[in-house]
Amino acid sequence: MSPYSNCPFADVADELDRFKRDINLTELAASYGYRLVERERSAAGRWRGSTTASVSMRHPTTDDKVVIRLDRGHWTYFSVRDDSDNGTVIDFVQRRRVAGLGGVRKELRTWLREDRPRVPVQLYRSNVRAQARDQRAVTAAFESARAGHSRYLAERAIAASVERDPRFRSRFRVDARGNVLFPHCDPSTGEVVGFEAKNRGYTAFATGGRRTFWMSESRRDDDRLVIVEGSIDALSYHQLFPYSGARYLSTGGALGSEQLTLVVAAMSAMPAGADLVSAMDADPGGDKLHEQLVAAASRPLRRHRAPVPKDWNDYLRSLERTRAHGAESRLVR
């Protein structure tokens, strides 16, 4: 029985769940013009009946590249080019059609019909293996990476002093390929259950990992929580607005229902009267995330947008390029 069966919106919830489970996102993406990358095309030709755990597809016009998986029965994706562009088949359509939920439902209903037009099978993967979670492997992969300086963070204008700051120095690691790993932990145990991996032109999430959120080191006397979309934005924000009582949280992009619950709990854990700052990206996606948090939270949340699109690291690098900045001493109200 559906958990929404006694809810007046049960039919809507069940329909949305069918979209997420029953619509092959690789086929839908192919209908939008995305094409399997060379490795995937070769796999499709050699092992037509085999399965794979993830599928990479690229749009030849926009150069957007997405990685698609089947995670606990739901089709999910993330864009390699845009950290905030991830989620389910519903998010995929909303981001590319700029449509409301009603329009998305109308479009996706056709994909549940047996008599719908078919995409040529060579353009997508008909078999994708369900993504398995392996917390031990994820934890071991993170622990095997080294602590210390990152060349990639330096390229993103993050100062060495910020890397060494007690707030952050234990909250990222660098693997053998130079990827910066930002851990997602289980809030109840503190164990690493997943991690974001970032490098030049590369964004990924730990295979088999679980998304919660990334957080800087916390202190009992913290009286400000700054919420951003990307972990590098947290370091950038601290570099721009250094404040000893600030704690930082990164959603790692769009929020699913489980993540939203965890982030709201982290907000509620702040002491009464704490300053809660939404420093999401200065774009429609960031505004949407802010509104999502405002609707779910029981405490006031102040919006702080970067002066330039799209995020705080973009702003930091724009200042570095002009060589006309210094550390700003207070938040812009």
C-alpha positions, 0 to 999 in steps of 0.5 A: 500500500502506498504511504500516501493512500489516505492522502487526498493527493494519493493519485498524484503521488502514485503517478509521480512514483511511476514516472520515477520508476517506469520511465527509462531516463536514457530513452527519454534523454535520447528523445531530447537529443542526448546521445550515448558517449562513445564508450556507451555506444560500444557497450550497446553494440557488443553487449546488447543484452548486458546491463551497466550500473551507469550511463553517460550521455551528451547533448551535441548542441549544448554539450551538456553531459549527464550520468544516469543511474537506477538508484533504489528503483528510481531513475536518477541523473546528474549533470557533469556541467552543472552541480545543481542539475540532478535528481529524478526524471521529473527534475530532468524534464523540468530543467529542460522544458522549464515547465511546471509540475502540471506540464511535466506530468502531462508530458510524462504520461505519454511515456507510460503508454504502450502505443507511444512512439519508440526511440531507436534502441541503439540510442539508449540503454534498455538494461541498466543495473540497479545501483548498489550501495556499499558504505564500506567501500565508500568510506574506504575510498574516502579514507585512502585519499590524502589530506592537504593542499589541492591544486584544483582549489587553488585554481578556483581562487581558494586561498591556502589559508582557507584550506588550512582553516580548522573549519575546512582542513578535515572536511575534504581530501584529495585522491590520487587523481587530484580530485577533491572529495567532499564527504557526506556523512550520516548525521546520526553516526558521523560516518562517511556514507558518500562524497562529492568529487570535483576537479577541472571539468569533472563532477561526480558522486561516489559510486554506491554512496548516499547523499546527505549533505556536506558540512564544515567543522561545527563548534558549540558557539556557532551562531550562523549557518550558511547554506550553499549549493556547492562545497567550494562555494562554502570555502569561497563565502568564508574567504569573502566574509570571514566570520569565526562563528559561521558554520557551513552546509552544502546541499550538493545541488538539488534536494531530494525529500530525504536530503531536505529533511536532513538539512532542515534538521541541521537548521533546527539544531542551530541555537535560538536566534542564530542567523540562518543564511541561504547563499544559494546560487544567484539563478532560478535554480538557486531561487527554487532551492531557497523557496524549498527551504523556506517552505520546509523550515520552521525558522526565518531564513535570510537570502544572500545572493552573489552580486554576479551569476551564478555562485560565490566562487564565480564572484570570488574569481571575478574579484581575483581577476580584477585584483581589486578586492579585499576580504569583506568584513560583513554580509551585504544586507 
